[in-house]
Amino acid sequence: MPDGVISPAQRHQTAPQALTLVLPASGGEGDLRAFVRTLRTGWRWLLAGWLGGLALAIAGLWAVTPAYTAAMVIGPTARVGSAAMGARVPTLNGRDSAAVAEPGAGDESLSDFARYLELLGSGPVAERLARDPDILRALFPDRWDAEAGCWRPPPGLLPMVKRALLALVGRQDWVEPDGDRVARALRERLVVDMLRSGPMRRITVRHADRATAIDLLGRIAGATDAHLRAEAARRSAAQIAHIKLRLGAVTVAEHRQALSDLLLDQERVAMMIGVDLPFAADLIQPPAAGALPDWPNPAVVVPLAGLVGLVAAAFGLSARHALMDHGIGVEAAS
């Protein structure tokens, strides 16, 4: 027979499926039908997996302390409008002296609101917050011994194991929190979300106590705004002092006039910085929290855990039947 021609006997032979993705039928049934039959015969295992998932979820909800979510909405400080604090930087005098207070142009500029979001609960703001004992006790309640009036190592098995491992390498775990630990805790708890692709942001934080969650969020926002205000006041005061120093040494009338204009601009900036209004972020919606704890949500956790237990039981049952069929096939072949 010429090469490349398939004989009638070869046409009726079953094509090998070892190197393909097609699974052979089991007992004349398709894969899906066999899988459904396996699940139908093992309904007890499925029920056990579903009930096991529900039981684990319920036990976990009882073990976890529920928390309240405090949220607030902020936006960039308005420069115009009846609720605005006005423009801090003078830009209507036709001079380039405004760039002294807000350096940078184009992609180099950085607004006060961008600085606010970057410093929220981190860096120097965390150091400022760490100086407040109430905030430290709110962030680390398990480490504060109210009876003894001092800090203690956190209780529990995992912290004990961590301290033991650190002791093996000659190190020790920290006891009293500091600015670095405050920054880490806030990075884990603070969530900043964008609202409708606009400039406003929703900031949330969770805590086991509702009043503490609301107060903590307000203190974090206030400390961030106060830090930026103090930094702006420091820069403005330094520029004013430098201009006054130069005025005492310059004798050319034109130069003195230019320096006098700069000094006037900076004094206006310093005056607007001292206004008792939000400096970098306007509070659109003050911190608030629901009357009931919202984390974790049993309406989501319990059904999801039951579904996970059901899928796990179905996977285990299918794998068990596949191994049994494979074993029977090996014995028949031998």
NORZI-V536465 format. One record per backbone hydrogen bond with DSSP energy under -1.0 kcal/mol. NH is the residue of the N-H (numbers start at 0). CO is the residue of the C=O. E is the energy in kcal/mol with one decimal. If there is no record, write none. Layout:
# NORZI-V536465
{{NH,CO,E} {NH,CO,E}}
This chain:
# NORZI-V536465
{{4,1,-1.3} {10,6,-1.5} {11,7,-1.1} {25,28,-1.2} {28,25,-1.3} {33,29,-2.3} {34,30,-2.3} {35,31,-2.5} {36,32,-2.2} {37,33,-2.1} {38,34,-2.2} {39,35,-2.3} {40,36,-2.1} {41,37,-1.4} {45,41,-1.6} {46,42,-2.6} {47,43,-2.4} {48,44,-2.4} {49,45,-2.4} {50,46,-2.6} {51,47,-2.4} {52,48,-2.2} {53,49,-2.1} {54,50,-2.6} {55,51,-2.4} {56,52,-2.1} {57,53,-2.5} {58,54,-2.5} {59,55,-2.4} {60,56,-2.3} {61,57,-1.9} {62,58,-1.7} {63,59,-1.9} {66,294,-3.1} {67,206,-3.5} {69,204,-2.8} {70,287,-2.7} {71,202,-1.9} {72,284,-1.8} {73,200,-2.5} {74,281,-1.8} {76,279,-1.1} {83,80,-1.3} {84,77,-1.2} {98,95,-1.2} {99,96,-1.6} {101,97,-1.5} {107,104,-1.8} {108,105,-1.2} {114,110,-1.8} {115,111,-2.2} {116,112,-2.3} {117,113,-1.8} {118,114,-2.4} {121,118,-2.0} {124,121,-1.6} {126,122,-1.5} {127,123,-2.0} {128,124,-2.4} {129,125,-2.3} {131,128,-1.9} {135,131,-1.7} {136,132,-2.3} {137,133,-1.6} {138,134,-2.3} {139,135,-2.2} {142,139,-1.0} {144,149,-2.7} {148,144,-2.1} {149,144,-1.2} {151,142,-2.6} {159,155,-1.2} {160,156,-2.5} {161,157,-2.4} {162,158,-2.3} {163,159,-2.0} {164,160,-2.4} {165,161,-2.3} {166,162,-2.1} {167,163,-1.5} {169,166,-1.3} {170,165,-3.2} {181,177,-2.2} {182,178,-2.4} {183,179,-2.0} {184,180,-2.4} {185,181,-2.4} {186,182,-2.1} {187,183,-1.6} {188,184,-1.4} {189,185,-3.0} {190,203,-2.0} {192,201,-2.6} {194,199,-1.8} {197,194,-2.0} {200,73,-2.4} {201,192,-2.9} {202,71,-2.8} {203,190,-2.3} {204,69,-2.0} {206,67,-2.0} {212,208,-2.2} {213,209,-2.1} {214,210,-2.4} {215,211,-2.8} {216,212,-2.0} {217,213,-1.9} {218,214,-2.3} {219,215,-2.2} {220,216,-2.1} {221,217,-2.5} {222,218,-2.5} {223,219,-2.0} {224,220,-2.2} {225,221,-2.4} {226,222,-2.1} {227,223,-1.9} {228,224,-2.2} {229,225,-2.5} {230,226,-2.3} {231,227,-2.3} {232,228,-2.5} {233,229,-2.2} {234,230,-2.3} {235,231,-2.5} {236,232,-2.5} {237,233,-2.2} {238,234,-2.1} {239,235,-2.4} {240,236,-2.4} {241,237,-2.0} {242,238,-2.4} {243,239,-2.4} {244,240,-1.9} {245,241,-2.2} {246,242,-2.3} {247,243,-1.3} {248,245,-1.1} {249,245,-1.6} {255,251,-2.4} {256,252,-2.1} {257,253,-2.1} {258,254,-2.5} {259,255,-2.2} {260,256,-2.1} {261,257,-2.1} {262,258,-2.6} {263,259,-2.3} {264,260,-2.3} {265,261,-2.5} {266,262,-2.2} {267,263,-1.8} {268,264,-2.1} {269,265,-2.6} {270,266,-2.0} {271,267,-2.1} {272,268,-2.1} {273,269,-1.3} {274,271,-1.1} {276,274,-2.4} {281,74,-2.7} {283,72,-1.5} {283,281,-1.1} {284,72,-2.3} {287,70,-1.8} {293,66,-1.3} {294,66,-1.6} {299,296,-1.5} {300,296,-2.6} {301,297,-1.9} {303,299,-1.6} {304,300,-2.6} {305,301,-2.2} {306,302,-2.3} {307,303,-2.4} {308,304,-2.4} {309,305,-2.1} {310,306,-2.5} {311,307,-2.5} {312,308,-2.2} {313,309,-2.3} {314,310,-2.5} {315,311,-2.5} {316,312,-2.6} {317,313,-2.4} {318,314,-2.6} {319,315,-2.2} {320,316,-2.1} {321,317,-2.2} {322,318,-2.2} {323,319,-2.1} {324,320,-2.6} {325,321,-2.2} {326,322,-2.4} {327,323,-2.3} {328,324,-2.3} {329,325,-2.0} {330,326,-2.1} {331,327,-2.2} {332,328,-1.9} {333,329,-1.7}}
